[in-house]
Amino acid sequence: MKILLVGGSGHVGTFLTPYLSKENEIRILDFHDPQHDVEFVRGSIDDPVVLKEALSGMDAFVTMVMQGGQDSVERTHTISQAQSNYAVNCTGLHLLLLTAFEMKIPYGVHTSTMSVHQRKRLYYPSEEDVPMDGPNVYGLTKRFSEEICRYFAREYDMSIAALRITGPRTRAQFLKQYADPPRRPWGTPLYITDEEDLARAYLAALSYVSKGHGRFDSFFISGDSDHDEVNMSKAKMLLGWEPRAHLALGLSARDSTSGE
């Protein structure tokens, strides 16, 4: 497929591009130059003119652009943080999906986050049953972004999957932190996810959305291979995905509790 990575020059997009480009043609939309030799359009997700240029000739899109800058349990935020989060996570996403629909590109994968939830929970049983009650403006606007995706699936017959990722890590970062994981201030680990596991999740999600229409699904994506904190049964059933990097690297699943 020809895939547009929106925000593909960022942390996640940079380490995923080599995996995604093995069997697909990749174009990146970003303010910053990509680190890989792929087609590139410079600009913002909330610029309608740039969106049309970036989406031209594409089969699908993956959103990786996001605003953050807050602790996962911190509710205090500045006016600037509110403005930037809404502009990117809500307005920009809405314009992207509307433009994609108008250009007859009905398939996409949206990068969401586990921060749509309150992160002090000890267990997340399912994507639908856990309240989307993240306390900060980043988590709030990412929650709204999923609703925007759901709206376009329902009203515009698009097929979109949202991946609620956590702890994205390069292979070097994953190996460094796996055996000696940092922990949250309240003591529980935040599971990190290896770059190859993440790439497989995005590829599986792209395949999944390309086979349907009028549907939106969200998926927990985590390196928690034992499902101690996050129940990823939905991803396994619908995407055929589960974290496997620790197996390929010869690491014990018991030690996979790592944090961001």
DOLOKE-538933 format. One line per 5 residues: number of its first residue (from 1); their letters; for each residue x, z, y of N, C-alpha, C. Coordinates in Angstrom, 1 decimal. Each point is the difference from the previous one (the first is absolute). Example, Ala and Ser with C-alpha at 12.3 -4.5 7.8 and 13.67 -1.06 7.14 Angstrom:
% DOLOKE-538933
1 = as = 13.2:7.8:-5.7:-0.9:0.0:1.2:0.9:0.0:1.2; -0.4:-0.7:1.1:0.9:0.0:1.1:-0.8:0.8:1.1
% end
This chain:
% DOLOKE-538933
1 = mkill = 0.8:0.0:-1.2:-0.8:0.0:1.2:0.9:0.0:1.3; -0.6:-0.4:1.1:0.6:0.1:1.3:-0.6:1.3:0.6; 0.9:1.0:0.2:-0.5:1.3:0.4:0.6:0.4:1.4; -0.8:0.4:0.9:0.4:0.6:1.3:0.2:1.5:-0.1; 1.2:0.5:0.3:0.2:1.4:0.0:0.0:0.4:1.5
6 = vggsg = -1.1:0.7:0.3:-0.1:0.5:1.4:0.7:1.3:0.2; 1.0:0.0:0.8:0.9:1.2:0.1:1.1:0.0:-1.1; 0.3:-1.2:-0.5:0.9:-0.1:-1.1:1.5:0.3:0.3; 0.3:0.2:1.3:1.4:0.3:0.3:0.2:1.5:0.0; -1.0:0.8:-0.3:0.1:1.5:0.0:0.6:0.5:-1.3
11 = hvgtf = 0.0:1.3:-0.2:0.7:0.6:-1.1:-0.6:-0.5:-1.4; -1.3:0.0:-0.1:-0.6:-0.4:-1.3:0.2:-1.5:-0.2; -0.4:-0.8:1.0:0.1:-1.4:-0.1:1.4:-0.5:-0.3; 1.0:0.7:0.6:1.4:-0.5:-0.2:0.4:0.1:-1.5; -0.3:1.2:-0.6:0.4:0.1:-1.4:-0.9:-0.7:-1.0
16 = ltpyl = -1.2:-0.3:0.4:-0.9:-0.7:-0.9:0.1:-1.6:0.1; 0.5:-0.5:1.1:0.1:-1.5:0.1:0.7:-0.7:-1.1; 1.2:0.5:-0.5:0.7:-0.7:-1.1:-0.9:0.0:-1.2; -0.8:1.0:-0.3:-0.8:0.0:-1.2:-1.2:-1.0:0.2; -0.6:0.1:1.1:-1.2:-0.9:0.3:0.4:-1.5:0.1
21 = skene = 1.2:-0.2:0.4:0.4:-1.4:0.3:0.5:-0.7:-1.3; 0.1:0.7:-1.1:0.5:-0.6:-1.2:-0.9:-1.2:-0.5; -1.3:0.3:0.1:-1.0:-1.1:-0.5:-1.0:-0.4:1.1; 0.3:0.4:1.3:-0.9:-0.3:1.0:0.7:-0.4:1.3; -0.6:-0.8:0.8:0.5:-0.3:1.3:-0.4:1.0:1.1
26 = irild = 1.0:0.6:0.6:-0.2:1.2:0.9:0.2:-0.4:1.5; -0.9:0.4:0.8:0.1:-0.1:1.5:-0.2:1.4:0.5; 0.8:0.3:1.0:-0.1:1.4:0.6:-0.5:-0.1:1.4; -0.9:0.8:0.4:-0.4:0.2:1.4:0.4:1.4:0.4; 0.8:0.0:1.1:0.6:1.3:0.4:0.6:-0.2:1.4
31 = fhdpq = 0.2:1.1:0.7:0.8:0.0:1.3:1.4:-0.2:-0.3; 0.5:0.5:-1.2:1.4:0.1:-0.3:0.4:-1.1:-1.0; 1.2:-0.5:0.1:0.5:-1.0:-0.9:0.1:0.6:-1.4; -0.4:-0.7:-1.1:0.1:0.5:-1.3:1.5:0.0:-0.5; 0.3:0.8:-1.0:1.3:0.0:-0.5:0.3:-1.0:-1.1
36 = hdvef = -1.1:-0.7:-0.4:0.1:-1.0:-1.0:-0.3:-1.4:0.5; 0.5:-1.0:-0.6:-0.1:-1.4:0.4:-1.4:-0.5:-0.4; -1.0:0.3:0.8:-1.4:-0.5:-0.3:-0.5:-0.5:1.3; -1.1:-0.7:-0.1:-0.7:-0.5:1.2:-0.5:1.1:0.9; 0.1:-0.1:1.3:-0.2:1.1:0.9:-0.8:-0.4:1.2
41 = vrgsi = -1.0:0.8:0.4:-0.7:-0.2:1.2:0.1:1.3:0.8; 0.4:0.0:1.2:0.2:1.2:0.8:-1.3:0.3:0.8; -0.5:1.2:-0.1:-1.2:0.3:0.7:-0.7:1.3:-0.5; -1.2:0.2:0.5:-0.7:1.3:-0.3:-1.3:-0.3:-0.8; -0.4:0.9:-0.8:-1.2:-0.1:-0.7:-1.2:0.0:0.9
46 = ddpvv = 0.1:0.4:1.2:-1.2:0.0:0.9:0.0:-1.2:1.0; 0.8:-1.0:-0.3:0.1:-1.2:0.8:-0.7:-1.1:-0.7; -1.2:-0.4:0.4:-0.8:-1.1:-0.8:0.7:-1.3:-0.1; 0.8:-0.4:1.0:0.7:-1.3:0.0:1.1:0.1:-1.0; 0.7:1.0:-0.1:1.1:0.2:-0.9:-0.6:0.1:-1.5
51 = lkeal = -1.1:0.7:-0.1:-0.6:0.1:-1.3:-0.3:-1.4:-0.6; -0.6:-0.9:0.8:-0.3:-1.3:-0.5:1.2:-0.8:-0.4; 1.1:0.2:0.7:1.2:-0.7:-0.3:0.6:0.6:-1.3; 0.0:1.3:-0.1:0.5:0.6:-1.2:-0.8:-0.2:-1.3; -1.3:-0.1:0.1:-0.8:-0.2:-1.1:-0.2:-1.5:-0.4
56 = sgmda = 0.4:-0.9:0.8:-0.1:-1.4:-0.3:0.6:-0.4:-1.3; -0.7:-0.6:-0.9:0.5:-0.4:-1.3:0.2:1.1:-1.1; -0.4:1.2:0.3:0.2:1.1:-0.9:-1.2:0.1:-1.0; 0.3:0.5:-1.2:-1.0:0.2:-1.0:-0.5:1.5:0.0; 0.8:0.9:0.5:-0.3:1.4:-0.1:0.8:0.7:1.1
61 = fvtmv = -0.3:1.3:0.2:0.7:0.8:1.0:0.2:1.4:-0.6; 1.1:0.6:0.5:0.3:1.4:-0.4:0.3:0.7:1.3; -0.8:1.1:0.4:0.3:0.7:1.2:1.0:1.2:-0.4; 1.1:0.0:0.8:1.0:1.1:-0.2:0.3:0.7:1.4; -0.6:-0.5:1.0:0.2:0.6:1.3:-0.8:1.2:0.2
66 = mqggq = 0.6:1.1:0.6:-0.7:1.2:0.2:0.6:0.9:1.1; -0.7:0.9:0.5:0.5:0.9:0.9:0.0:1.4:-0.6; 1.0:0.8:0.3:0.1:1.4:-0.6:0.5:1.0:1.0; 1.1:0.6:-0.4:0.6:1.0:0.9:-0.6:1.3:0.0; -0.7:0.4:-1.0:-0.6:1.4:-0.1:0.3:0.6:-1.4
71 = dsver = 0.1:1.3:0.0:0.0:0.7:-1.3:-1.4:-0.2:-0.6; 0.0:0.0:-1.4:-1.2:-0.3:-0.7:-1.1:1.0:0.2; 0.3:1.2:0.5:-1.1:1.0:0.2:-0.1:0.4:1.4; 0.7:-0.7:0.9:-0.1:0.3:1.5:-1.1:-0.8:0.6; -0.9:0.8:0.7:-1.1:-0.7:0.7:0.3:-0.3:1.4
76 = thtis = 0.9:0.7:0.6:0.4:-0.3:1.5:0.6:-1.3:0.1; -0.4:-0.8:1.0:0.5:-1.3:0.3:-0.1:-0.3:1.5; 0.8:-0.9:0.5:0.0:-0.4:1.4:-0.9:-1.2:0.2; -0.3:-0.2:1.3:-0.8:-1.2:0.4:0.7:-1.3:-0.5; 1.3:0.0:0.1:0.7:-1.2:-0.4:-0.1:-0.2:-1.5
81 = qaqsn = 0.1:1.0:-0.8:-0.2:-0.1:-1.4:-1.4:-0.5:-0.4; -1.0:0.5:0.7:-1.4:-0.4:-0.3:-0.1:-1.5:0.4; 0.5:-0.4:1.1:-0.2:-1.4:0.4:0.7:-0.9:-1.0; 1.2:0.3:-0.4:0.8:-0.9:-0.8:-0.6:0.0:-1.4; -0.5:1.1:-0.6:-0.6:0.0:-1.3:-1.3:-0.8:-0.1
86 = yavnc = -0.8:0.2:1.0:-1.3:-0.8:0.1:0.3:-1.5:0.2; 1.0:-0.3:0.8:0.3:-1.4:0.3:0.5:-0.8:-1.3; 0.8:0.7:-0.7:0.6:-0.7:-1.2:-0.9:0.2:-1.2; -0.4:1.2:-0.4:-0.7:0.3:-1.2:-1.5:-0.4:0.0; -0.5:-0.1:1.2:-1.5:-0.4:0.1:-0.2:-1.3:0.7
91 = tglhl = 0.3:-0.1:1.3:-0.2:-1.3:0.7:0.8:-1.1:-0.6; 1.3:0.2:-0.2:0.8:-1.1:-0.6:-0.5:-0.4:-1.4; -0.3:1.0:-0.8:-0.5:-0.4:-1.4:-1.3:-0.8:0.1; -0.9:0.5:0.9:-1.3:-0.7:0.1:0.3:-1.5:0.4; 0.8:-0.2:1.0:0.3:-1.4:0.4:0.7:-0.8:-1.1
96 = lllta = 0.9:0.6:-0.7:0.6:-0.7:-1.1:-1.0:-0.4:-1.1; -0.9:0.8:-0.4:-1.0:-0.3:-1.0:-1.0:-1.0:0.6; -0.4:0.1:1.2:-0.9:-1.0:0.6:0.6:-1.4:0.0; 1.3:0.0:0.5:0.7:-1.3:0.0:0.2:-0.6:-1.4; 0.4:0.9:-0.9:0.1:-0.5:-1.4:-1.3:-0.6:-0.5
101 = femki = -1.1:0.7:0.2:-1.3:-0.6:-0.4:-0.3:-1.3:0.6; 0.3:-0.1:1.3:-0.3:-1.3:0.7:0.9:-1.1:-0.5; 1.2:0.4:-0.5:0.9:-1.0:-0.5:-0.1:-0.2:-1.5; -1.1:0.6:-0.6:-0.3:-0.2:-1.4:1.1:0.6:-0.9; 0.5:1.2:0.4:1.0:0.7:-0.8:-0.7:1.3:-0.4
106 = pygvh = -0.7:0.1:-1.2:-0.8:1.1:-0.3:0.6:1.1:-0.8; 1.3:-0.1:-0.3:0.7:1.0:-0.8:1.1:0.8:0.7; 0.0:1.3:-0.2:1.1:0.7:0.6:0.2:1.4:-0.6; 1.1:0.6:0.3:0.4:1.3:-0.4:0.4:0.8:1.2; -0.7:1.2:0.2:0.3:0.8:1.1:0.8:1.2:-0.3
111 = tstms = 1.0:0.3:0.7:0.8:1.2:-0.3:-0.6:1.2:0.7; -0.6:0.9:-0.8:-0.6:1.2:0.5:1.0:1.1:-0.3; -0.4:1.3:-0.1:0.8:1.1:-0.2:-0.7:1.2:-0.6; 0.7:0.8:-0.7:-0.6:1.3:-0.4:-0.3:0.9:1.1; 0.5:-0.3:1.2:-0.2:0.8:1.2:-1.5:-0.1:0.5
116 = vhqrk = -0.8:-0.9:-0.6:-1.4:0.0:0.3:-0.6:1.3:-0.5; 0.6:0.7:-0.9:-0.4:1.3:-0.5:0.7:1.1:0.5; -0.6:1.2:0.0:0.8:1.2:0.3:1.0:0.2:-1.1; 1.3:0.1:0.4:1.1:0.0:-1.0:0.3:1.3:-0.6; -0.7:1.1:0.3:0.3:1.3:-0.6:-0.8:0.1:-1.4
121 = rlyyp = -0.8:-1.0:-0.4:-0.6:0.1:-1.2:1.0:0.1:-1.2; -0.4:0.6:-1.1:0.9:0.0:-1.1:-0.3:-1.1:-1.0; -1.2:-0.6:0.1:-0.4:-1.1:-0.9:-1.0:-0.9:0.6; 0.2:-1.3:-0.3:-0.8:-1.1:0.6:-0.7:-0.7:-1.2; -1.2:0.4:-0.4:-0.6:-0.5:-1.2:-0.4:-1.5:0.0
126 = seedv = -0.4:-0.5:1.1:-0.4:-1.5:0.1:-0.1:-0.4:1.5; 0.2:-1.3:0.1:0.0:-0.6:1.4:-1.4:0.2:0.7; -1.0:0.0:-0.8:-1.4:0.2:0.6:-0.4:1.4:0.2; 0.5:0.9:-0.8:-0.5:1.4:0.1:0.8:0.9:1.0; 1.2:-0.4:0.3:0.8:0.9:0.9:-0.4:-0.4:1.5
131 = pmdgp = -0.4:1.0:0.8:-0.4:-0.3:1.4:1.2:-0.6:0.8; -0.3:-0.9:0.8:1.0:-0.6:0.9:0.0:0.8:1.3; 0.7:1.2:-0.1:0.0:1.0:1.0:1.4:0.3:0.6; 0.8:-1.0:0.0:1.4:0.2:0.6:-0.2:0.4:1.4; 0.8:1.1:0.5:-0.3:0.6:1.2:0.6:-0.7:1.2
136 = nvygl = 1.0:-1.0:-0.2:0.6:-0.6:1.2:-0.5:-1.3:0.3; 0.3:-0.6:1.2:-0.5:-1.2:0.5:0.4:-1.2:-0.9; 1.2:0.1:-0.6:0.5:-1.0:-0.9:-0.9:-0.1:-1.2; -0.3:1.1:-0.7:-0.8:0.1:-1.1:-1.5:-0.4:0.3; -0.4:0.4:1.2:-1.4:-0.4:0.4:-0.2:-1.5:0.2
141 = tkrfs = 1.0:-0.6:0.7:-0.1:-1.4:0.2:0.2:-0.8:-1.2; 0.8:0.5:-0.9:0.2:-0.7:-1.3:-1.3:0.1:-0.9; -0.7:1.1:0.2:-1.3:0.1:-0.7:-0.9:-1.0:0.6; -0.1:-0.2:1.4:-0.8:-1.0:0.6:0.4:-1.4:-0.5; 1.3:-0.2:-0.2:0.5:-1.3:-0.4:-0.6:-0.4:-1.4
146 = eeicr = -0.1:1.0:-0.9:-0.7:-0.3:-1.2:-1.4:-0.4:0.1; -0.7:0.7:1.0:-1.4:-0.3:0.2:-0.1:-1.4:0.6; 0.9:-0.4:0.8:0.0:-1.4:0.6:0.2:-1.0:-1.2; 0.9:0.3:-0.9:0.1:-0.9:-1.2:-1.3:0.0:-0.8; -0.6:1.1:-0.2:-1.3:0.0:-0.7:-1.0:-0.8:0.7
151 = yfare = -0.1:0.1:1.3:-0.9:-0.8:0.8:0.2:-1.5:-0.2; 1.2:-0.4:0.1:0.3:-1.5:-0.2:-0.3:-0.4:-1.4; 0.2:0.8:-1.0:-0.3:-0.3:-1.4:-1.5:-0.2:-0.1; -0.8:0.9:0.6:-1.4:0.0:-0.2:-0.7:-1.1:0.9; 0.4:-0.1:1.2:-0.7:-0.9:0.9:0.6:-1.4:0.0
156 = ydmsi = 1.2:-0.2:-0.4:0.7:-1.3:0.1:0.5:-0.5:-1.4; -0.4:0.7:-1.0:0.2:-0.4:-1.4:1.5:-0.1:-0.3; 0.8:0.8:0.7:1.5:0.0:-0.3:0.3:0.9:-1.2; 1.2:-0.1:-0.5:0.4:0.8:-1.1:1.3:0.7:0.4; -0.1:1.3:0.2:1.1:0.8:0.6:0.3:1.3:-0.8
161 = aalri = 1.2:0.3:-0.3:0.5:1.2:-0.6:0.8:0.8:1.0; -0.2:1.3:0.0:0.8:0.9:0.8:0.9:0.9:-0.9; 1.2:0.0:0.2:0.9:0.8:-0.8:0.4:1.3:0.8; -0.4:1.1:-0.5:0.3:1.3:0.7:1.3:0.5:-0.6; 1.1:-0.5:0.7:1.3:0.3:-0.5:0.5:1.3:0.5
166 = tgprt = 1.1:0.5:-0.7:0.6:1.2:0.4:1.5:0.0:-0.3; 0.8:0.5:0.9:1.5:0.1:-0.3:0.7:-1.3:-0.4; -0.2:-1.1:0.8:0.7:-1.3:-0.4:1.5:0.2:0.2; 0.7:-0.4:-1.1:1.5:0.1:0.0:0.7:-1.2:-0.5; 1.1:-0.3:0.6:0.9:-1.0:-0.6:0.5:0.5:-1.3
171 = raqfl = 0.6:-0.8:-0.8:0.6:0.4:-1.2:1.1:1.1:0.2; 0.8:-0.2:1.0:1.1:1.0:0.2:-0.6:1.3:0.4; -1.1:0.0:0.9:-0.6:1.2:0.4:-0.7:0.7:-1.2; -0.6:-0.8:-0.8:-0.7:0.5:-1.2:0.9:0.8:-0.9; 1.1:-0.7:-0.3:1.0:0.6:-0.9:0.6:1.3:0.6
176 = kqyad = 0.2:0.0:1.3:0.6:1.2:0.6:-0.9:1.2:0.0; -1.3:-0.3:0.2:-0.9:1.1:0.2:-0.8:0.4:-1.3; 0.1:-0.8:-1.0:-0.8:0.2:-1.2:0.3:1.4:-0.7; 1.2:0.3:-0.2:0.4:1.2:-0.7:-0.1:1.3:0.8; 0.2:-0.2:1.3:0.0:1.1:0.9:-1.0:-0.2:1.2
181 = pprrp = -1.3:0.1:-0.3:-1.0:-0.5:1.0:-0.1:1.0:1.2; -0.1:-0.6:1.2:-0.5:0.9:1.1:-1.4:0.4:-0.2; -0.4:1.1:0.6:-1.4:0.5:-0.1:-0.7:0.1:1.3; -1.3:0.0:0.0:-0.8:0.2:1.2:0.3:1.5:0.4; -0.3:0.2:1.3:0.2:1.4:0.5:-0.8:1.1:-0.7
186 = wgtpl = -1.1:-0.4:-0.7:-0.8:1.0:-0.7:0.4:0.1:-1.5; 1.1:-0.8:-0.4:0.6:0.2:-1.3:-0.3:-1.1:-1.0; -1.0:-0.8:0.1:-0.4:-1.0:-1.0:0.8:-1.3:0.3; 0.3:-0.7:-1.1:0.7:-1.3:0.2:-0.9:-1.1:0.5; 0.6:-1.0:0.7:-0.7:-1.2:0.3:0.7:-1.1:-0.8
191 = yitde = -0.7:-0.6:-0.9:0.7:-0.9:-1.0:0.4:-1.3:0.7; 1.3:-0.3:-0.2:0.5:-1.3:0.5:-0.3:-1.1:-0.9; 0.0:-1.2:0.5:-0.3:-1.2:-0.7:1.1:-1.0:0.1; 0.6:-0.5:-1.1:1.1:-0.9:0.0:-0.5:-1.4:0.5; 1.0:-0.7:0.6:-0.3:-1.3:0.5:-0.6:-1.0:-1.0
196 = edlar = 0.5:0.0:-1.2:-0.5:-0.9:-1.0:-1.4:0.3:-0.4; -0.3:1.3:-0.2:-1.3:0.4:-0.3:-1.0:-0.4:1.1; 0.4:0.1:1.3:-0.8:-0.4:1.1:-0.2:-1.5:0.0; 1.0:-0.7:-0.3:-0.1:-1.5:0.0:-1.0:-0.4:-1.1; 0.1:0.6:-1.2:-0.9:-0.3:-1.1:-1.5:0.3:0.5
201 = aylaa = -0.2:1.1:0.7:-1.3:0.3:0.5:-0.6:-1.0:0.9; 0.9:-0.5:0.9:-0.5:-1.0:1.0:-0.3:-1.3:-0.7; 0.9:-0.4:-0.9:-0.3:-1.2:-0.8:-1.2:0.1:-0.8; -0.2:1.1:-0.7:-1.2:0.2:-0.8:-1.3:0.0:0.9; 0.1:0.6:1.2:-1.2:0.0:0.9:-0.3:-1.4:0.5
206 = lsyvs = 1.1:-0.8:0.3:-0.3:-1.4:0.4:-0.6:-0.8:-1.1; 0.4:0.2:-1.2:-0.6:-0.7:-1.1:-1.5:0.5:-0.2; -0.2:1.2:0.2:-1.4:0.6:-0.2:-1.0:-0.6:1.1; 0.5:0.0:1.2:-1.0:-0.4:1.1:-0.2:-1.5:-0.1; 0.9:-0.8:-0.5:-0.1:-1.4:-0.1:-1.1:-0.4:-1.0
211 = kghgr = -0.4:0.9:-0.9:-1.0:-0.3:-1.0:-1.4:0.4:0.3; -0.2:0.6:1.2:-1.3:0.5:0.4:-0.4:-0.4:1.4; -1.2:0.5:0.4:-0.5:-0.2:1.3:-1.0:1.1:0.4; -0.1:0.2:1.3:-1.0:1.0:0.4:0.2:1.4:-0.5; 1.3:0.4:-0.2:0.3:1.3:-0.5:1.2:0.6:0.6
216 = fdsff = -0.1:1.3:0.2:1.1:0.8:0.6:0.3:1.1:-1.0; 1.3:0.2:-0.3:0.4:1.2:-0.8:1.2:0.6:0.6; 0.1:1.3:-0.1:1.2:0.8:0.3:0.6:0.6:-1.2; 1.3:0.1:0.0:0.8:0.4:-1.2:1.1:1.0:0.4; 0.1:1.1:-0.7:1.1:0.9:0.1:1.2:-0.6:-0.6
221 = isgds = 1.1:-0.1:0.8:1.3:-0.5:-0.5:1.1:1.0:0.2; 0.5:0.6:-1.0:0.9:1.1:0.1:1.0:0.0:-1.2; 1.2:0.6:0.2:0.9:0.1:-1.1:-0.3:1.2:-0.9; -1.1:0.6:0.1:-0.4:1.1:-0.8:-0.4:-0.5:-1.4; 1.0:-0.2:-0.8:-0.2:-0.7:-1.3:-0.8:0.9:-1.0
226 = dhdev = 0.0:1.3:0.2:-0.8:0.9:-0.9:-1.4:0.3:0.6; -0.3:-0.6:1.1:-1.3:0.3:0.7:-0.2:1.4:0.2; 1.0:0.8:0.3:-0.1:1.4:0.3:-0.7:0.3:1.3; 0.2:-0.9:1.0:-0.7:0.2:1.3:-1.0:-1.1:0.2; 0.3:-1.2:-0.3:-0.8:-1.2:0.3:-0.5:-0.7:-1.3
231 = nmska = -1.3:-0.1:-0.2:-0.6:-0.7:-1.1:-0.1:-1.5:0.3; 0.9:-0.7:-0.6:0.1:-1.5:0.3:-0.7:-0.8:-1.1; -1.0:0.5:-0.6:-0.7:-0.7:-1.1:-0.6:-1.3:0.5; -0.5:0.0:1.2:-0.7:-1.2:0.5:1.1:-1.1:0.1; 1.1:0.3:0.6:1.1:-1.1:0.1:0.4:-0.5:-1.4
236 = kmllg = 0.0:0.9:-1.0:0.4:-0.4:-1.3:-1.1:-0.9:-0.6; -1.3:0.4:0.2:-1.1:-0.8:-0.6:-0.2:-1.3:0.6; 0.0:-0.1:1.4:-0.3:-1.2:0.7:1.1:-0.9:0.3; 1.2:0.6:0.3:1.2:-0.7:0.3:1.0:-0.2:-1.1; -0.2:0.9:-1.1:1.0:0.0:-1.0:1.3:0.6:0.4
241 = wepra = 0.0:0.9:1.0:1.2:0.5:0.7:0.1:1.5:-0.3; 1.2:0.4:-0.2:0.4:1.4:0.0:1.5:0.1:0.3; 0.5:1.1:0.5:1.5:0.1:0.3:0.8:-0.1:-1.3; 1.0:-0.9:0.0:0.9:-0.1:-1.1:1.4:0.0:0.3; 0.4:0.1:1.3:1.4:-0.1:0.3:0.8:1.0:-0.6
246 = hlalg = -0.5:1.2:-0.2:0.8:1.1:-0.6:0.3:-0.3:-1.5; -0.9:-0.8:-0.6:0.3:-0.4:-1.4:1.1:-1.0:-0.1; -0.1:-1.0:0.9:1.1:-1.1:0.1:1.3:0.6:0.3; 0.0:1.1:0.8:1.3:0.6:0.5:0.5:1.1:-1.0; -0.8:0.3:-1.0:0.4:1.0:-1.0:-0.2:1.4:0.6
251 = lsard = -0.9:0.2:0.9:-0.2:1.3:0.6:-1.2:0.7:-0.7; 0.0:1.3:-0.1:-1.0:0.8:-0.6:-1.2:0.0:0.9; -1.2:-0.2:-0.6:-1.3:0.1:0.8:-0.2:1.3:0.5; 0.5:1.0:-0.7:-0.2:1.4:0.4:0.6:0.3:1.4; 1.1:-0.7:0.3:0.7:0.2:1.3:-0.4:-0.9:1.1
256 = stsge = -1.2:-0.7:-0.2:-0.4:-1.0:1.0:-0.7:0.6:1.2; 0.0:1.3:0.2:-0.6:0.6:1.2:0.9:0.0:1.1; -0.2:-1.0:0.9:0.9:-0.1:1.2:-0.8:-0.1:1.2; 0.6:0.3:1.1:-0.8:0.0:1.2:0.5:-0.8:1.2; -0.8:-0.2:0.9:0.3:-0.8:1.2:0.1:1.0:1.2
% end
